Structures are given as structure tokens and as C-alpha cells.
Amino acid sequence: MSDHQSGPRALADPVVDITDMYAFPNPERPSSLVLVLNVFPNAEPATLFSDAVDYRFRVRPARTAARGAGAAFAVSEEEYTLSCRFAVPVDRKGGGAPVQEGVCTSSTGQSVSFRVDDEQGATGEGLRVFAGHRLDPFFFDAMKTFQTLKTGKLSYVTPGTSRQFRQNVLSIVVEVDIATMFGAKGGPLFAVVGETTTIGSIAFRLQHFGRPQITLTLAPQHLDTVNRNLQILDLWQQENPFKIGPAYLGAFRARFNANLAFWDGLDGKVDWPLGADGAHPLTELLLANFMVVDVSKPYAEDSYFEIERALLKNGTHQTCGGRTPNDDTGETYLTMLVNAGNGPRISDGVDQQSVRASRAFPYLAPPDPDPPAVAKV
């Protein structure tokens, strides 16, 4: 439910389906930033990356633009990109699983070639790259979320059940030296986005990922009195998250306003008073769908959305923000939506994956050798 199977296109072609993205300072080498992009939910051993898709990260310097109720970031037009592309798999001599090669190229000219599922990855000037099967680090009780949306009552129980438990994904992990991105000009705040795009003279954006759980906020249609019949997710995925276009901006706002108000009302009190025009205080912040990380702060788990929460309270953030694979973003997001941090933490009853991610490259746990069958919704 982070971004798994987020819309008709993702369901039809899971190889372009971004399930999650993570961004955090390197725990062992703070001078580098770790970026993780996961695709293809419930990947099987024979699942490989597409040779027709560009899997990429986009990073831009950011700064605080406003605090309090109108909290916002100003993002530079200058951009650093990491583009990962994959060759057609080649059969091994003598049999066995096919071999797939890839190359990761940065906008500043660095390039690293690697082999899929090579545990050591590959290194180049300012870069280290791994790509291959890993345990999906995401955990969240999506079924109880659907029940909450249906009944209008918080339905979570302890223990909860995560549909991603022991499931695998295809993962791209990149360590990039911060100095190679923008030199001394950028930082310490960076805005990060992950994307899948077509390869060709005109690149078509298939999916983008900024913050986890945005699907939770955009997918439900029944609360949206303005665009109730509009399937909005594929339209959202095609947008440039650094600058949402005007065509569907009003539709996105209406969906955010309606669904955010629903979550705020689940505890019987209003923690996010709507504006005179019905606008929810979080709508504009979430419309700018990128992850914010502070590379001047050390690695910290459970730091997701801490930078944004500090801005909303007109304070100063204390952690690196971003997102680590062990971060319980589901509970963080639920708590923010339901009580704005003014009440108890809202638990979905799921606290971690079957195996926790490590603090060493490539961070995510190896794939589960025998994942359970996936229950259909």
C-alpha cells in the first residue's frame, strides 16, 4: 500500500511499478547518499528488469520556503540524475538462470556497469550500484486500511497482517558521493524523486515516487464529490512531481482535500481545520510529492517526515528526514493524518518485515526463498 500496484498501468505491467523509494545518508560513510528504488511487487526468481524502461533517480537542492500551516519547500531547477538501464537477458552456457547486465549513468558523466544479482555490486567514480532481487522491506496492514475506508472507523488490530510480508521485489541501490552531485553548491537539503520512463527520443513518464502512502490518500474515489468517477492514479503517476501541470491540478487538490478530511475525522475530533475554501492544510505540501533528506544530519531510523513535521509546527528539524528501509512510515503517516501528532500514535499492528534491513550495502535483506502465495484483495 506504499505504492504497490498503484493504478491500472502498474497492475497491467508490474515491471514499471515502483513499489517504494528510500533516501538516507550512508550509515558508514556520511559523505555519500544512499538511494533505493524498488519495482515489481511480488517478484519471482525469474523476474528481471525491463530493457525498455529507464529506472532513474532525480535529485535537486531544496530549502525551506515557508513554515507553519503553509509549510513548503523551494526546489532548485538544477537537477542531478542517475539513470539505470538494463540489457536483454542472456542465457547462460550450460543452462541456469539468464544473466542480465545493466549500467547506471549520472548526469555528471560517471558510469558504472554491473550484473543483476551480484551481491557485491559494482563501483565507479563516486558511485556504487547494486541491482537485483531483495526482500520487499515495506510492511503495512493494507486490508485493515481498506476496511477503515469502507466503514469509516479505525479498524486496525494487533498483530496486523502485511500483504508484503516475505514478498520480494527488484531493487536498485545506489551510493553516490554527495560532492559528485552538486559540489559545494547544493545542500544540505535535497529533494529526491524516483521514476520509471520509456526509453527513446521522447521519454514518457510511466510512474513517479516521492513519498510513501500517497496512494492511500489518492486512490479512494467515493469521498470525492468533485471527481468521484475519475480514476486518478495513472494521471498522477505521469506528472512531474517537482512541478505538477495545470490540466489535472484541480482534480488532485479536490481528491486530497476530501480524503485527508476523512482521515482527520476518524478519531472524532478535528486536528486539521479546513480553510474557507475547503482546503486541507496538508494538501499543498503533499502535492509537492518528493522526499526531503538532510545530508548534514547522521543516519537515523524512524526519521521519515520529521523535516516536514517540524516545518508544520514552525520548528527546526532534528534528523536527516528521508526514509530508511526499517522506518515504520505507515504508522507515522496514519498518526499525522488522524491526529497531527496531538494524540497517541496510530498503530496498524505491523512493526517490521520478516527480516530487517541492515546498515551495510546493499542494505535490503536477501530475497525470501519461498514467499507465501499472495492473497487477492
JOWOTA-V871948 format. One record per residue. RES is the residue in three letters. PHI is phi in whole degrees, 0 to 359 (999 if undefined). PSI is psi in whole degrees, 0 to 359 (none if undefined). D_CENTER is the distance of its C-alpha to the mean C-alpha in Angstrom with 1 decimal. Layout:
res=[RES	RES]
phi=[PHI	PHI]
psi=[PSI	PSI]
d_center=[D_CENTER	D_CENTER]
//
This chain:
res=[MET	SER	ASP	HIS	GLN	SER	GLY	PRO	ARG	ALA	LEU	ALA	ASP	PRO	VAL	VAL	ASP	ILE	THR	ASP	MET	TYR	ALA	PHE	PRO	ASN	PRO	GLU	ARG	PRO	SER	SER	LEU	VAL	LEU	VAL	LEU	ASN	VAL	PHE	PRO	ASN	ALA	GLU	PRO	ALA	THR	LEU	PHE	SER	ASP	ALA	VAL	ASP	TYR	ARG	PHE	ARG	VAL	ARG	PRO	ALA	ARG	THR	ALA	ALA	ARG	GLY	ALA	GLY	ALA	ALA	PHE	ALA	VAL	SER	GLU	GLU	GLU	TYR	THR	LEU	SER	CYS	ARG	PHE	ALA	VAL	PRO	VAL	ASP	ARG	LYS	GLY	GLY	GLY	ALA	PRO	VAL	GLN	GLU	GLY	VAL	CYS	THR	SER	SER	THR	GLY	GLN	SER	VAL	SER	PHE	ARG	VAL	ASP	ASP	GLU	GLN	GLY	ALA	THR	GLY	GLU	GLY	LEU	ARG	VAL	PHE	ALA	GLY	HIS	ARG	LEU	ASP	PRO	PHE	PHE	PHE	ASP	ALA	MET	LYS	THR	PHE	GLN	THR	LEU	LYS	THR	GLY	LYS	LEU	SER	TYR	VAL	THR	PRO	GLY	THR	SER	ARG	GLN	PHE	ARG	GLN	ASN	VAL	LEU	SER	ILE	VAL	VAL	GLU	VAL	ASP	ILE	ALA	THR	MET	PHE	GLY	ALA	LYS	GLY	GLY	PRO	LEU	PHE	ALA	VAL	VAL	GLY	GLU	THR	THR	THR	ILE	GLY	SER	ILE	ALA	PHE	ARG	LEU	GLN	HIS	PHE	GLY	ARG	PRO	GLN	ILE	THR	LEU	THR	LEU	ALA	PRO	GLN	HIS	LEU	ASP	THR	VAL	ASN	ARG	ASN	LEU	GLN	ILE	LEU	ASP	LEU	TRP	GLN	GLN	GLU	ASN	PRO	PHE	LYS	ILE	GLY	PRO	ALA	TYR	LEU	GLY	ALA	PHE	ARG	ALA	ARG	PHE	ASN	ALA	ASN	LEU	ALA	PHE	TRP	ASP	GLY	LEU	ASP	GLY	LYS	VAL	ASP	TRP	PRO	LEU	GLY	ALA	ASP	GLY	ALA	HIS	PRO	LEU	THR	GLU	LEU	LEU	LEU	ALA	ASN	PHE	MET	VAL	VAL	ASP	VAL	SER	LYS	PRO	TYR	ALA	GLU	ASP	SER	TYR	PHE	GLU	ILE	GLU	ARG	ALA	LEU	LEU	LYS	ASN	GLY	THR	HIS	GLN	THR	CYS	GLY	GLY	ARG	THR	PRO	ASN	ASP	ASP	THR	GLY	GLU	THR	TYR	LEU	THR	MET	LEU	VAL	ASN	ALA	GLY	ASN	GLY	PRO	ARG	ILE	SER	ASP	GLY	VAL	ASP	GLN	GLN	SER	VAL	ARG	ALA	SER	ARG	ALA	PHE	PRO	TYR	LEU	ALA	PRO	PRO	ASP	PRO	ASP	PRO	PRO	ALA	VAL	ALA	LYS	VAL]
phi=[999	291	209	294	51	270	118	302	295	294	294	283	219	296	292	257	280	283	274	197	220	226	213	200	297	301	297	260	216	300	282	234	252	260	237	230	234	251	223	62	298	57	295	260	304	274	291	226	289	279	275	251	236	262	263	217	251	236	232	227	298	223	211	288	254	203	242	79	300	260	309	201	247	260	247	293	282	289	221	249	237	236	249	246	233	233	276	296	302	242	293	283	290	87	94	100	295	300	257	235	256	214	218	248	237	262	290	261	104	286	213	228	264	208	246	299	74	280	301	280	69	215	238	211	295	76	224	221	226	232	217	160	284	217	292	296	284	286	214	184	271	289	296	289	292	300	294	299	295	284	265	76	228	301	243	289	229	238	280	267	231	257	291	268	300	65	269	246	222	267	234	241	239	231	260	233	297	301	295	282	281	229	64	273	278	260	94	279	272	230	259	235	225	250	216	242	225	288	255	162	296	240	276	256	287	268	212	229	220	240	250	291	75	296	303	303	268	260	293	299	260	290	269	270	284	272	230	301	264	264	281	263	293	294	297	297	296	280	285	277	296	282	201	295	289	282	301	242	301	297	294	297	299	298	292	301	302	292	284	294	296	301	296	297	274	291	261	82	219	256	256	235	301	286	287	300	267	82	282	279	299	268	302	293	295	283	299	279	272	222	268	250	229	251	282	277	261	288	309	210	273	59	251	301	66	292	295	294	298	296	298	299	266	60	245	241	290	245	239	284	64	59	197	255	298	268	291	277	293	300	291	300	291	302	297	296	292	280	226	57	80	266	213	295	295	275	256	264	81	237	252	191	284	296	227	286	292	258	256	235	306	269	72	289	292	303	295	291	288	214	294	291	297	275	286	279	287]
psi=[2	298	18	133	47	75	167	320	318	322	323	331	80	344	342	359	107	118	324	161	147	147	125	152	143	124	330	342	86	348	359	154	135	129	132	130	122	138	168	82	146	43	143	167	328	355	134	169	155	141	0	9	138	116	118	156	143	129	131	143	144	163	162	129	329	149	171	209	330	32	133	158	145	126	133	155	341	136	139	130	150	117	123	121	154	145	167	132	146	134	142	147	130	4	186	178	143	155	134	130	156	169	136	123	133	159	348	8	350	149	135	127	146	168	134	135	15	111	330	342	203	151	153	193	106	7	148	134	137	144	135	192	134	164	131	116	350	145	131	144	89	324	319	336	316	321	321	316	326	319	340	17	140	122	10	147	165	123	154	181	125	127	344	1	122	18	158	160	170	131	142	122	126	128	125	129	128	324	334	344	298	8	222	358	329	161	180	352	135	143	130	137	143	146	154	132	162	160	128	182	330	111	126	125	123	314	151	157	128	287	146	156	6	326	322	329	333	333	313	127	336	343	347	102	346	317	43	329	6	118	107	346	316	325	317	316	332	349	154	109	341	343	91	131	165	339	314	13	318	322	318	317	315	320	316	311	315	312	326	321	323	310	323	330	358	338	10	8	162	115	346	80	133	153	175	332	10	9	133	141	339	349	309	324	318	334	326	81	75	157	136	127	142	107	355	349	148	162	135	135	161	37	3	134	10	326	314	319	321	319	317	329	10	33	195	131	154	346	180	349	224	217	131	158	335	359	129	72	331	312	322	315	315	315	319	316	318	316	9	24	8	9	193	155	132	118	139	3	6	120	343	169	176	329	128	149	158	181	16	146	136	25	302	146	152	158	149	129	342	69	148	158	142	124	137	144	none]
d_center=[10.8	7.1	7.0	9.9	12.9	11.8	15.2	18.4	17.3	14.7	17.4	20.0	18.3	15.7	15.9	13.8	11.4	7.8	7.0	4.0	3.6	6.1	8.9	12.2	16.0	17.8	19.6	22.7	22.8	21.5	22.5	19.4	15.7	13.5	10.5	9.0	7.7	8.6	10.5	13.4	13.3	16.6	17.6	21.3	23.3	24.4	21.0	20.4	18.4	19.8	22.3	21.8	18.2	16.9	13.5	12.8	11.2	12.6	13.6	16.1	18.2	17.9	20.3	21.0	22.7	23.5	23.6	24.5	24.0	23.0	20.5	18.9	18.0	19.9	18.2	20.5	21.3	21.4	18.6	18.0	16.5	16.1	16.9	17.1	19.6	21.4	25.1	26.7	27.1	30.7	32.8	34.1	37.9	39.3	36.5	33.3	29.6	29.1	27.9	25.1	24.8	22.2	22.2	19.7	21.1	20.4	21.6	24.1	25.8	24.7	24.3	23.7	24.8	23.7	24.3	21.7	21.9	23.9	23.0	24.3	22.2	23.9	24.5	25.7	26.4	23.7	21.2	20.5	18.6	18.0	17.1	17.9	17.7	16.1	15.7	12.5	11.6	10.1	13.0	13.8	17.0	16.1	19.8	20.9	18.4	20.1	23.4	22.6	21.9	25.1	27.4	26.3	26.6	24.2	24.6	22.8	25.0	25.2	24.5	21.8	20.7	17.3	17.2	14.9	17.6	19.0	17.1	16.1	13.7	14.1	12.5	12.9	13.4	14.9	16.9	18.2	21.1	20.4	23.9	23.3	20.7	22.8	25.6	26.9	25.9	22.2	20.6	20.3	17.4	14.8	12.2	9.5	7.9	7.4	10.0	12.5	15.9	19.5	21.9	25.0	26.8	24.7	21.0	19.5	15.8	14.7	11.1	8.6	4.9	5.0	4.7	4.5	8.0	8.8	10.4	12.5	13.9	14.6	15.8	19.0	21.8	24.8	24.4	24.2	27.9	27.3	25.2	25.6	26.3	23.5	20.7	18.1	14.8	15.9	17.3	14.1	12.2	15.1	15.0	14.6	12.2	14.5	17.4	17.3	20.5	23.4	24.0	21.7	20.8	23.3	21.9	18.4	20.1	22.3	19.7	17.8	21.2	22.4	19.6	19.0	22.7	22.9	20.6	22.6	25.8	25.2	26.9	29.9	29.4	27.8	25.7	24.2	27.4	26.9	28.5	31.7	29.9	27.7	24.6	22.3	21.7	17.9	17.7	18.0	15.6	12.8	14.1	13.2	9.5	8.5	7.7	11.2	12.7	16.5	18.0	21.3	20.3	20.4	17.7	17.2	15.5	14.8	14.2	10.9	12.0	15.4	16.0	15.4	17.6	20.2	20.4	20.9	23.7	25.2	24.8	23.6	20.5	21.5	18.5	16.1	13.2	9.9	8.5	10.5	10.4	13.2	11.9	12.8	10.2	11.8	15.1	14.1	12.8	15.8	18.2	17.2	17.6	20.8	22.7	21.0	21.8	25.4	25.9	25.0	21.6	20.5	20.0	18.9	21.0	18.5	18.0	16.8	16.6	20.0	19.6	17.8	16.1	18.5	18.9	20.3	19.1	17.4	16.0	14.7	17.7	19.8	19.5	21.4	24.8	25.5	22.6	23.9	24.3	21.6	23.0	22.9	21.9]
//
